[in-house]
Amino acid sequence: MVKIEKIGVSSAAKIYGLTLGVLGFVLGIFYAIFLSAFSGLLGGSSMNLGAMGLIMPIVFPIMYGIIGFVVGALGAVIYNFVASKIGGLEIQLSKDDEIPL
């Protein structure tokens, strides 16, 4: 067994921020399609809804990325604190590419 005793705060924050940024882009695309389709169905008075749909793929990745960075950093800090008190997370690793003798 191997223990993960400490997680790098900036590393976890960057990974989590980028991961949620990509998720925000995908969700932004879906919102853009959804809002643009409904703005067309509602008629000319809903042009703001269509414009809002077009900026979602820009706003969502930025918003999700910032939130992911903060939550990733906080999660790493909390994990490091808890792991220092009760021990780290135990994982079992195996080497599949070794040739048995």
Biopython code that builds the backbone (N, CA, C, O; Angstrom):
import numpy as np
from Bio.PDB.StructureBuilder import StructureBuilder

atoms = [
    (1, "MET", "N", (0.832, -1.190, 0.000)),
    (1, "MET", "CA", (0.000, 0.000, 0.000)),
    (1, "MET", "C", (0.872, 1.246, 0.000)),
    (1, "MET", "O", (1.937, 1.279, 0.616)),
    (2, "VAL", "N", (0.412, 2.243, -0.683)),
    (2, "VAL", "CA", (1.083, 3.531, -0.753)),
    (2, "VAL", "C", (0.126, 4.568, -0.195)),
    (2, "VAL", "O", (-1.076, 4.502, -0.449)),
    (3, "LYS", "N", (0.650, 5.535, 0.569)),
    (3, "LYS", "CA", (-0.198, 6.584, 1.135)),
    (3, "LYS", "C", (0.027, 7.905, 0.414)),
    (3, "LYS", "O", (1.160, 8.284, 0.116)),
    (4, "ILE", "N", (-1.066, 8.591, 0.141)),
    (4, "ILE", "CA", (-0.987, 9.970, -0.342)),
    (4, "ILE", "C", (-1.105, 10.846, 0.891)),
    (4, "ILE", "O", (-2.193, 11.020, 1.440)),
    (5, "GLU", "N", (0.018, 11.396, 1.322)),
    (5, "GLU", "CA", (0.023, 12.170, 2.559)),
    (5, "GLU", "C", (-0.210, 13.651, 2.335)),
    (5, "GLU", "O", (-0.696, 14.338, 3.233)),
    (6, "LYS", "N", (0.125, 14.161, 1.155)),
    (6, "LYS", "CA", (-0.022, 15.585, 0.896)),
    (6, "LYS", "C", (-0.301, 15.804, -0.584)),
    (6, "LYS", "O", (0.266, 15.127, -1.442)),
    (7, "ILE", "N", (-1.173, 16.748, -0.867)),
    (7, "ILE", "CA", (-1.500, 17.128, -2.238)),
    (7, "ILE", "C", (-1.040, 18.564, -2.443)),
    (7, "ILE", "O", (-1.305, 19.430, -1.609)),
    (8, "GLY", "N", (-0.353, 18.816, -3.551)),
    (8, "GLY", "CA", (0.074, 20.170, -3.860)),
    (8, "GLY", "C", (-1.132, 21.066, -4.116)),
    (8, "GLY", "O", (-1.949, 20.772, -4.988)),
    (9, "VAL", "N", (-1.246, 22.150, -3.365)),
    (9, "VAL", "CA", (-2.421, 23.021, -3.449)),
    (9, "VAL", "C", (-2.523, 23.662, -4.825)),
    (9, "VAL", "O", (-3.592, 23.640, -5.434)),
    (10, "SER", "N", (-1.439, 24.227, -5.322)),
    (10, "SER", "CA", (-1.515, 24.900, -6.629)),
    (10, "SER", "C", (-1.738, 23.891, -7.749)),
    (10, "SER", "O", (-2.436, 24.190, -8.718)),
    (11, "SER", "N", (-1.158, 22.709, -7.630)),
    (11, "SER", "CA", (-1.361, 21.674, -8.637)),
    (11, "SER", "C", (-2.822, 21.233, -8.689)),
    (11, "SER", "O", (-3.412, 21.146, -9.765)),
    (12, "ALA", "N", (-3.396, 20.957, -7.534)),
    (12, "ALA", "CA", (-4.799, 20.542, -7.476)),
    (12, "ALA", "C", (-5.717, 21.656, -7.973)),
    (12, "ALA", "O", (-6.703, 21.389, -8.661)),
    (13, "ALA", "N", (-5.398, 22.900, -7.628)),
    (13, "ALA", "CA", (-6.224, 24.029, -8.052)),
    (13, "ALA", "C", (-6.190, 24.190, -9.568)),
    (13, "ALA", "O", (-7.226, 24.431, -10.188)),
    (14, "LYS", "N", (-5.008, 24.059, -10.170)),
    (14, "LYS", "CA", (-4.897, 24.195, -11.629)),
    (14, "LYS", "C", (-5.638, 23.075, -12.352)),
    (14, "LYS", "O", (-6.362, 23.323, -13.316)),
    (15, "ILE", "N", (-5.457, 21.850, -11.885)),
    (15, "ILE", "CA", (-6.119, 20.711, -12.531)),
    (15, "ILE", "C", (-7.635, 20.835, -12.408)),
    (15, "ILE", "O", (-8.351, 20.654, -13.393)),
    (16, "TYR", "N", (-8.123, 21.137, -11.225)),
    (16, "TYR", "CA", (-9.557, 21.236, -11.006)),
    (16, "TYR", "C", (-10.148, 22.429, -11.766)),
    (16, "TYR", "O", (-11.241, 22.332, -12.325)),
    (17, "GLY", "N", (-9.426, 23.550, -11.785)),
    (17, "GLY", "CA", (-9.891, 24.723, -12.518)),
    (17, "GLY", "C", (-9.987, 24.463, -14.006)),
    (17, "GLY", "O", (-10.965, 24.856, -14.642)),
    (18, "LEU", "N", (-8.978, 23.802, -14.575)),
    (18, "LEU", "CA", (-9.009, 23.496, -16.004)),
    (18, "LEU", "C", (-10.095, 22.482, -16.332)),
    (18, "LEU", "O", (-10.782, 22.606, -17.346)),
    (19, "THR", "N", (-10.249, 21.486, -15.476)),
    (19, "THR", "CA", (-11.283, 20.473, -15.703)),
    (19, "THR", "C", (-12.678, 21.101, -15.697)),
    (19, "THR", "O", (-13.491, 20.825, -16.580)),
    (20, "LEU", "N", (-12.951, 21.938, -14.708)),
    (20, "LEU", "CA", (-14.261, 22.578, -14.668)),
    (20, "LEU", "C", (-14.410, 23.632, -15.759)),
    (20, "LEU", "O", (-15.527, 23.899, -16.205)),
    (21, "GLY", "N", (-13.309, 24.235, -16.197)),
    (21, "GLY", "CA", (-13.374, 25.167, -17.319)),
    (21, "GLY", "C", (-13.823, 24.473, -18.593)),
    (21, "GLY", "O", (-14.634, 25.013, -19.345)),
    (22, "VAL", "N", (-13.295, 23.271, -18.842)),
    (22, "VAL", "CA", (-13.713, 22.491, -20.008)),
    (22, "VAL", "C", (-15.175, 22.089, -19.876)),
    (22, "VAL", "O", (-15.934, 22.165, -20.842)),
    (23, "LEU", "N", (-15.570, 21.662, -18.680)),
    (23, "LEU", "CA", (-16.979, 21.325, -18.442)),
    (23, "LEU", "C", (-17.864, 22.548, -18.664)),
    (23, "LEU", "O", (-18.948, 22.430, -19.235)),
    (24, "GLY", "N", (-17.415, 23.722, -18.220)),
    (24, "GLY", "CA", (-18.174, 24.949, -18.430)),
    (24, "GLY", "C", (-18.329, 25.275, -19.898)),
    (24, "GLY", "O", (-19.374, 25.782, -20.307)),
    (25, "PHE", "N", (-17.306, 24.995, -20.708)),
    (25, "PHE", "CA", (-17.422, 25.235, -22.146)),
    (25, "PHE", "C", (-18.480, 24.326, -22.769)),
    (25, "PHE", "O", (-19.293, 24.771, -23.578)),
    (26, "VAL", "N", (-18.460, 23.045, -22.383)),
    (26, "VAL", "CA", (-19.442, 22.097, -22.920)),
    (26, "VAL", "C", (-20.854, 22.518, -22.503)),
    (26, "VAL", "O", (-21.770, 22.521, -23.325)),
    (27, "LEU", "N", (-21.027, 22.872, -21.230)),
    (27, "LEU", "CA", (-22.352, 23.326, -20.778)),
    (27, "LEU", "C", (-22.745, 24.630, -21.453)),
    (27, "LEU", "O", (-23.919, 24.840, -21.757)),
    (28, "GLY", "N", (-21.773, 25.511, -21.692)),
    (28, "GLY", "CA", (-22.054, 26.769, -22.380)),
    (28, "GLY", "C", (-22.558, 26.546, -23.793)),
    (28, "GLY", "O", (-23.442, 27.264, -24.260)),
    (29, "ILE", "N", (-22.000, 25.549, -24.481)),
    (29, "ILE", "CA", (-22.472, 25.213, -25.829)),
    (29, "ILE", "C", (-23.922, 24.741, -25.779)),
    (29, "ILE", "O", (-24.749, 25.152, -26.593)),
    (30, "PHE", "N", (-24.221, 23.866, -24.808)),
    (30, "PHE", "CA", (-25.599, 23.383, -24.689)),
    (30, "PHE", "C", (-26.566, 24.526, -24.361)),
    (30, "PHE", "O", (-27.658, 24.589, -24.927)),
    (31, "TYR", "N", (-26.178, 25.425, -23.456)),
    (31, "TYR", "CA", (-27.019, 26.570, -23.138)),
    (31, "TYR", "C", (-27.182, 27.476, -24.346)),
    (31, "TYR", "O", (-28.268, 28.011, -24.571)),
    (32, "ALA", "N", (-26.130, 27.659, -25.125)),
    (32, "ALA", "CA", (-26.211, 28.503, -26.311)),
    (32, "ALA", "C", (-27.222, 27.939, -27.306)),
    (32, "ALA", "O", (-28.040, 28.677, -27.856)),
    (33, "ILE", "N", (-27.161, 26.635, -27.533)),
    (33, "ILE", "CA", (-28.102, 25.997, -28.456)),
    (33, "ILE", "C", (-29.523, 26.102, -27.920)),
    (33, "ILE", "O", (-30.448, 26.440, -28.658)),
    (34, "PHE", "N", (-29.691, 25.811, -26.638)),
    (34, "PHE", "CA", (-31.014, 25.836, -26.015)),
    (34, "PHE", "C", (-31.625, 27.242, -26.048)),
    (34, "PHE", "O", (-32.769, 27.416, -26.470)),
    (35, "LEU", "N", (-30.858, 28.243, -25.600)),
    (35, "LEU", "CA", (-31.394, 29.598, -25.544)),
    (35, "LEU", "C", (-31.602, 30.189, -26.934)),
    (35, "LEU", "O", (-32.561, 30.930, -27.150)),
    (36, "SER", "N", (-30.727, 29.876, -27.871)),
    (36, "SER", "CA", (-30.901, 30.375, -29.232)),
    (36, "SER", "C", (-32.137, 29.759, -29.879)),
    (36, "SER", "O", (-32.864, 30.439, -30.603)),
    (37, "ALA", "N", (-32.373, 28.491, -29.625)),
    (37, "ALA", "CA", (-33.559, 27.839, -30.183)),
    (37, "ALA", "C", (-34.831, 28.435, -29.596)),
    (37, "ALA", "O", (-35.791, 28.682, -30.325)),
    (38, "PHE", "N", (-34.850, 28.669, -28.287)),
    (38, "PHE", "CA", (-36.049, 29.228, -27.680)),
    (38, "PHE", "C", (-36.262, 30.686, -28.036)),
    (38, "PHE", "O", (-37.403, 31.145, -28.088)),
    (39, "SER", "N", (-35.188, 31.427, -28.282)),
    (39, "SER", "CA", (-35.370, 32.820, -28.685)),
    (39, "SER", "C", (-36.013, 32.886, -30.060)),
    (39, "SER", "O", (-36.787, 33.800, -30.344)),
    (40, "GLY", "N", (-35.699, 31.927, -30.910)),
    (40, "GLY", "CA", (-36.333, 31.871, -32.223)),
    (40, "GLY", "C", (-37.796, 31.487, -32.130)),
    (40, "GLY", "O", (-38.612, 31.973, -32.913)),
    (41, "LEU", "N", (-38.142, 30.632, -31.196)),
    (41, "LEU", "CA", (-39.533, 30.212, -31.039)),
    (41, "LEU", "C", (-40.403, 31.299, -30.415)),
    (41, "LEU", "O", (-41.601, 31.369, -30.693)),
    (42, "LEU", "N", (-39.810, 32.149, -29.572)),
    (42, "LEU", "CA", (-40.585, 33.157, -28.871)),
    (42, "LEU", "C", (-40.833, 34.411, -29.702)),
    (42, "LEU", "O", (-41.673, 35.232, -29.334)),
    (43, "GLY", "N", (-40.130, 34.574, -30.797)),
    (43, "GLY", "CA", (-40.381, 35.721, -31.659)),
    (43, "GLY", "C", (-39.361, 36.828, -31.462)),
    (43, "GLY", "O", (-38.325, 36.635, -30.825)),
    (44, "GLY", "N", (-39.672, 37.992, -32.019)),
    (44, "GLY", "CA", (-38.740, 39.112, -32.036)),
    (44, "GLY", "C", (-38.493, 39.762, -30.699)),
    (44, "GLY", "O", (-37.473, 40.433, -30.537)),
    (45, "SER", "N", (-39.377, 39.597, -29.731)),
    (45, "SER", "CA", (-39.206, 40.266, -28.442)),
    (45, "SER", "C", (-38.162, 39.599, -27.558)),
    (45, "SER", "O", (-37.844, 40.116, -26.487)),
    (46, "SER", "N", (-37.630, 38.471, -27.982)),
    (46, "SER", "CA", (-36.696, 37.732, -27.132)),
    (46, "SER", "C", (-35.275, 37.750, -27.691)),
    (46, "SER", "O", (-34.536, 36.777, -27.539)),
    (47, "MET", "N", (-34.892, 38.844, -28.331)),
    (47, "MET", "CA", (-33.546, 38.940, -28.887)),
    (47, "MET", "C", (-32.482, 38.902, -27.792)),
    (47, "MET", "O", (-31.381, 38.402, -28.023)),
    (48, "ASN", "N", (-32.793, 39.423, -26.600)),
    (48, "ASN", "CA", (-31.832, 39.376, -25.496)),
    (48, "ASN", "C", (-31.519, 37.944, -25.088)),
    (48, "ASN", "O", (-30.389, 37.635, -24.711)),
    (49, "LEU", "N", (-32.515, 37.072, -25.163)),
    (49, "LEU", "CA", (-32.322, 35.672, -24.820)),
    (49, "LEU", "C", (-31.356, 35.003, -25.796)),
    (49, "LEU", "O", (-30.497, 34.225, -25.383)),
    (50, "GLY", "N", (-31.491, 35.299, -27.073)),
    (50, "GLY", "CA", (-30.585, 34.747, -28.084)),
    (50, "GLY", "C", (-29.175, 35.266, -27.919)),
    (50, "GLY", "O", (-28.215, 34.507, -28.055)),
    (51, "ALA", "N", (-29.032, 36.560, -27.626)),
    (51, "ALA", "CA", (-27.698, 37.136, -27.414)),
    (51, "ALA", "C", (-27.056, 36.552, -26.162)),
    (51, "ALA", "O", (-25.851, 36.300, -26.138)),
    (52, "MET", "N", (-27.854, 36.337, -25.131)),
    (52, "MET", "CA", (-27.329, 35.734, -23.915)),
    (52, "MET", "C", (-26.853, 34.306, -24.191)),
    (52, "MET", "O", (-25.848, 33.867, -23.631)),
    (53, "GLY", "N", (-27.562, 33.592, -25.040)),
    (53, "GLY", "CA", (-27.160, 32.244, -25.409)),
    (53, "GLY", "C", (-25.826, 32.222, -26.140)),
    (53, "GLY", "O", (-25.053, 31.274, -26.003)),
    (54, "LEU", "N", (-25.559, 33.258, -26.911)),
    (54, "LEU", "CA", (-24.310, 33.302, -27.666)),
    (54, "LEU", "C", (-23.093, 33.596, -26.793)),
    (54, "LEU", "O", (-21.978, 33.214, -27.151)),
    (55, "ILE", "N", (-23.281, 34.265, -25.655)),
    (55, "ILE", "CA", (-22.135, 34.555, -24.793)),
    (55, "ILE", "C", (-21.895, 33.474, -23.736)),
    (55, "ILE", "O", (-20.889, 33.520, -23.028)),
    (56, "MET", "N", (-22.797, 32.512, -23.623)),
    (56, "MET", "CA", (-22.635, 31.445, -22.627)),
    (56, "MET", "C", (-21.357, 30.626, -22.825)),
    (56, "MET", "O", (-20.703, 30.305, -21.833)),
    (57, "PRO", "N", (-20.963, 30.267, -24.073)),
    (57, "PRO", "CA", (-19.708, 29.505, -24.222)),
    (57, "PRO", "C", (-18.463, 30.305, -23.833)),
    (57, "PRO", "O", (-17.384, 29.730, -23.690)),
    (58, "ILE", "N", (-18.596, 31.601, -23.663)),
    (58, "ILE", "CA", (-17.473, 32.423, -23.215)),
    (58, "ILE", "C", (-17.515, 32.607, -21.703)),
    (58, "ILE", "O", (-16.486, 32.508, -21.035)),
    (59, "VAL", "N", (-18.690, 32.872, -21.168)),
    (59, "VAL", "CA", (-18.842, 33.180, -19.748)),
    (59, "VAL", "C", (-18.724, 31.926, -18.880)),
    (59, "VAL", "O", (-18.061, 31.955, -17.843)),
    (60, "PHE", "N", (-19.354, 30.837, -19.287)),
    (60, "PHE", "CA", (-19.353, 29.625, -18.463)),
    (60, "PHE", "C", (-17.957, 29.061, -18.206)),
    (60, "PHE", "O", (-17.658, 28.729, -17.059)),
    (61, "PRO", "N", (-17.078, 28.932, -19.218)),
    (61, "PRO", "CA", (-15.747, 28.393, -18.907)),
    (61, "PRO", "C", (-14.962, 29.276, -17.941)),
    (61, "PRO", "O", (-14.249, 28.767, -17.077)),
    (62, "ILE", "N", (-15.085, 30.586, -18.081)),
    (62, "ILE", "CA", (-14.375, 31.489, -17.175)),
    (62, "ILE", "C", (-14.920, 31.340, -15.762)),
    (62, "ILE", "O", (-14.158, 31.208, -14.805)),
    (63, "MET", "N", (-16.243, 31.364, -15.637)),
    (63, "MET", "CA", (-16.880, 31.263, -14.327)),
    (63, "MET", "C", (-16.579, 29.905, -13.680)),
    (63, "MET", "O", (-16.183, 29.851, -12.516)),
    (64, "TYR", "N", (-16.763, 28.816, -14.423)),
    (64, "TYR", "CA", (-16.507, 27.483, -13.890)),
    (64, "TYR", "C", (-15.027, 27.294, -13.574)),
    (64, "TYR", "O", (-14.688, 26.649, -12.582)),
    (65, "GLY", "N", (-14.139, 27.850, -14.404)),
    (65, "GLY", "CA", (-12.707, 27.732, -14.168)),
    (65, "GLY", "C", (-12.277, 28.406, -12.881)),
    (65, "GLY", "O", (-11.484, 27.849, -12.121)),
    (66, "ILE", "N", (-12.795, 29.605, -12.627)),
    (66, "ILE", "CA", (-12.465, 30.326, -11.391)),
    (66, "ILE", "C", (-12.996, 29.574, -10.176)),
    (66, "ILE", "O", (-12.289, 29.399, -9.184)),
    (67, "ILE", "N", (-14.241, 29.136, -10.262)),
    (67, "ILE", "CA", (-14.825, 28.379, -9.151)),
    (67, "ILE", "C", (-14.055, 27.080, -8.936)),
    (67, "ILE", "O", (-13.789, 26.708, -7.793)),
    (68, "GLY", "N", (-13.693, 26.385, -10.010)),
    (68, "GLY", "CA", (-12.928, 25.148, -9.901)),
    (68, "GLY", "C", (-11.558, 25.366, -9.285)),
    (68, "GLY", "O", (-11.102, 24.538, -8.496)),
    (69, "PHE", "N", (-10.886, 26.469, -9.629)),
    (69, "PHE", "CA", (-9.580, 26.775, -9.061)),
    (69, "PHE", "C", (-9.683, 26.970, -7.551)),
    (69, "PHE", "O", (-8.882, 26.429, -6.790)),
    (70, "VAL", "N", (-10.678, 27.749, -7.126)),
    (70, "VAL", "CA", (-10.851, 28.024, -5.696)),
    (70, "VAL", "C", (-11.232, 26.755, -4.942)),
    (70, "VAL", "O", (-10.669, 26.467, -3.886)),
    (71, "VAL", "N", (-12.184, 25.997, -5.480)),
    (71, "VAL", "CA", (-12.629, 24.772, -4.807)),
    (71, "VAL", "C", (-11.508, 23.723, -4.790)),
    (71, "VAL", "O", (-11.361, 23.002, -3.803)),
    (72, "GLY", "N", (-10.721, 23.629, -5.862)),
    (72, "GLY", "CA", (-9.601, 22.701, -5.890)),
    (72, "GLY", "C", (-8.557, 23.047, -4.849)),
    (72, "GLY", "O", (-8.029, 22.160, -4.179)),
    (73, "ALA", "N", (-8.251, 24.341, -4.706)),
    (73, "ALA", "CA", (-7.279, 24.771, -3.697)),
    (73, "ALA", "C", (-7.801, 24.497, -2.294)),
    (73, "ALA", "O", (-7.070, 23.982, -1.448)),
    (74, "LEU", "N", (-9.052, 24.834, -2.045)),
    (74, "LEU", "CA", (-9.635, 24.580, -0.722)),
    (74, "LEU", "C", (-9.693, 23.089, -0.410)),
    (74, "LEU", "O", (-9.423, 22.673, 0.717)),
    (75, "GLY", "N", (-10.043, 22.290, -1.407)),
    (75, "GLY", "CA", (-10.097, 20.848, -1.212)),
    (75, "GLY", "C", (-8.730, 20.272, -0.868)),
    (75, "GLY", "O", (-8.625, 19.396, -0.009)),
    (76, "ALA", "N", (-7.679, 20.759, -1.534)),
    (76, "ALA", "CA", (-6.330, 20.279, -1.238)),
    (76, "ALA", "C", (-5.881, 20.704, 0.155)),
    (76, "ALA", "O", (-5.247, 19.926, 0.868)),
    (77, "VAL", "N", (-6.205, 21.930, 0.545)),
    (77, "VAL", "CA", (-5.841, 22.401, 1.887)),
    (77, "VAL", "C", (-6.562, 21.570, 2.951)),
    (77, "VAL", "O", (-5.953, 21.161, 3.940)),
    (78, "ILE", "N", (-7.838, 21.325, 2.749)),
    (78, "ILE", "CA", (-8.605, 20.534, 3.716)),
    (78, "ILE", "C", (-8.079, 19.099, 3.760)),
    (78, "ILE", "O", (-7.939, 18.524, 4.839)),
    (79, "TYR", "N", (-7.786, 18.513, 2.580)),
    (79, "TYR", "CA", (-7.237, 17.150, 2.558)),
    (79, "TYR", "C", (-5.911, 17.091, 3.303)),
    (79, "TYR", "O", (-5.683, 16.179, 4.099)),
    (80, "ASN", "N", (-5.032, 18.064, 3.047)),
    (80, "ASN", "CA", (-3.723, 18.066, 3.712)),
    (80, "ASN", "C", (-3.871, 18.182, 5.229)),
    (80, "ASN", "O", (-3.120, 17.552, 5.974)),
    (81, "PHE", "N", (-4.821, 18.975, 5.685)),
    (81, "PHE", "CA", (-5.053, 19.112, 7.127)),
    (81, "PHE", "C", (-5.556, 17.805, 7.727)),
    (81, "PHE", "O", (-5.049, 17.346, 8.751)),
    (82, "VAL", "N", (-6.557, 17.208, 7.084)),
    (82, "VAL", "CA", (-7.131, 15.967, 7.599)),
    (82, "VAL", "C", (-6.102, 14.835, 7.525)),
    (82, "VAL", "O", (-5.996, 14.035, 8.454)),
    (83, "ALA", "N", (-5.348, 14.765, 6.429)),
    (83, "ALA", "CA", (-4.352, 13.704, 6.281)),
    (83, "ALA", "C", (-3.237, 13.831, 7.314)),
    (83, "ALA", "O", (-2.679, 12.823, 7.749)),
    (84, "SER", "N", (-2.908, 15.059, 7.711)),
    (84, "SER", "CA", (-1.867, 15.212, 8.737)),
    (84, "SER", "C", (-2.353, 14.761, 10.101)),
    (84, "SER", "O", (-1.541, 14.391, 10.950)),
    (85, "LYS", "N", (-3.644, 14.782, 10.329)),
    (85, "LYS", "CA", (-4.199, 14.369, 11.631)),
    (85, "LYS", "C", (-4.460, 12.870, 11.714)),
    (85, "LYS", "O", (-4.158, 12.249, 12.734)),
    (86, "ILE", "N", (-5.019, 12.274, 10.651)),
    (86, "ILE", "CA", (-5.421, 10.866, 10.735)),
    (86, "ILE", "C", (-4.711, 9.969, 9.733)),
    (86, "ILE", "O", (-4.975, 8.767, 9.699)),
    (87, "GLY", "N", (-3.832, 10.509, 8.930)),
    (87, "GLY", "CA", (-3.117, 9.696, 7.947)),
    (87, "GLY", "C", (-3.666, 9.926, 6.559)),
    (87, "GLY", "O", (-4.785, 10.409, 6.383)),
    (88, "GLY", "N", (-2.865, 9.574, 5.585)),
    (88, "GLY", "CA", (-3.246, 9.818, 4.199)),
    (88, "GLY", "C", (-4.146, 8.745, 3.639)),
    (88, "GLY", "O", (-4.496, 7.774, 4.310)),
    (89, "LEU", "N", (-4.505, 8.947, 2.405)),
    (89, "LEU", "CA", (-5.347, 8.014, 1.668)),
    (89, "LEU", "C", (-4.486, 6.858, 1.193)),
    (89, "LEU", "O", (-3.463, 7.077, 0.543)),
    (90, "GLU", "N", (-4.880, 5.631, 1.506)),
    (90, "GLU", "CA", (-4.109, 4.462, 1.110)),
    (90, "GLU", "C", (-4.601, 3.950, -0.231)),
    (90, "GLU", "O", (-5.798, 3.748, -0.436)),
    (91, "ILE", "N", (-3.651, 3.741, -1.148)),
    (91, "ILE", "CA", (-3.987, 3.173, -2.452)),
    (91, "ILE", "C", (-3.024, 2.028, -2.732)),
    (91, "ILE", "O", (-1.915, 1.990, -2.200)),
    (92, "GLN", "N", (-3.461, 1.098, -3.570)),
    (92, "GLN", "CA", (-2.612, -0.017, -3.954)),
    (92, "GLN", "C", (-2.272, 0.148, -5.423)),
    (92, "GLN", "O", (-3.163, 0.308, -6.258)),
    (93, "LEU", "N", (-0.993, 0.108, -5.738)),
    (93, "LEU", "CA", (-0.518, 0.245, -7.101)),
    (93, "LEU", "C", (0.027, -1.084, -7.581)),
    (93, "LEU", "O", (0.547, -1.872, -6.791)),
    (94, "SER", "N", (-0.091, -1.336, -8.881)),
    (94, "SER", "CA", (0.478, -2.563, -9.439)),
    (94, "SER", "C", (1.240, -2.205, -10.713)),
    (94, "SER", "O", (0.956, -1.204, -11.371)),
    (95, "LYS", "N", (2.200, -3.042, -11.036)),
    (95, "LYS", "CA", (2.981, -2.845, -12.248)),
    (95, "LYS", "C", (2.585, -3.943, -13.220)),
    (95, "LYS", "O", (2.958, -5.100, -13.027)),
    (96, "ASP", "N", (1.842, -3.603, -14.255)),
    (96, "ASP", "CA", (1.383, -4.592, -15.223)),
    (96, "ASP", "C", (2.431, -4.894, -16.291)),
    (96, "ASP", "O", (2.356, -5.933, -16.947)),
    (97, "ASP", "N", (3.394, -4.014, -16.475)),
    (97, "ASP", "CA", (4.332, -4.193, -17.577)),
    (97, "ASP", "C", (5.588, -4.980, -17.204)),
    (97, "ASP", "O", (6.504, -5.082, -18.019)),
    (98, "GLU", "N", (5.652, -5.533, -16.007)),
    (98, "GLU", "CA", (6.789, -6.340, -15.604)),
    (98, "GLU", "C", (6.655, -7.753, -16.157)),
    (98, "GLU", "O", (5.563, -8.318, -16.200)),
    (99, "ILE", "N", (7.777, -8.306, -16.576)),
    (99, "ILE", "CA", (7.787, -9.677, -17.083)),
    (99, "ILE", "C", (8.088, -10.616, -15.913)),
    (99, "ILE", "O", (9.148, -10.501, -15.297)),
    (100, "PRO", "N", (7.181, -11.537, -15.596)),
    (100, "PRO", "CA", (7.436, -12.445, -14.472)),
    (100, "PRO", "C", (8.566, -13.420, -14.803)),
    (100, "PRO", "O", (8.695, -13.885, -15.936)),
    (101, "LEU", "N", (9.366, -13.712, -13.809)),
    (101, "LEU", "CA", (10.487, -14.647, -13.997)),
    (101, "LEU", "C", (10.130, -16.030, -13.560)),
    (101, "LEU", "O", (10.956, -16.938, -13.649)),
]
sb = StructureBuilder()
sb.init_structure("model")
sb.init_model(0)
sb.init_chain("A")
sb.init_seg("    ")
for serial, (resi, resn, name, xyz) in enumerate(atoms, 1):
    if name == "N":
        sb.init_residue(resn, " ", resi, " ")
    sb.init_atom(name, np.array(xyz, "f"), 0.0, 1.0, " ", f" {name:<3s}", serial, name[0])
structure = sb.get_structure()
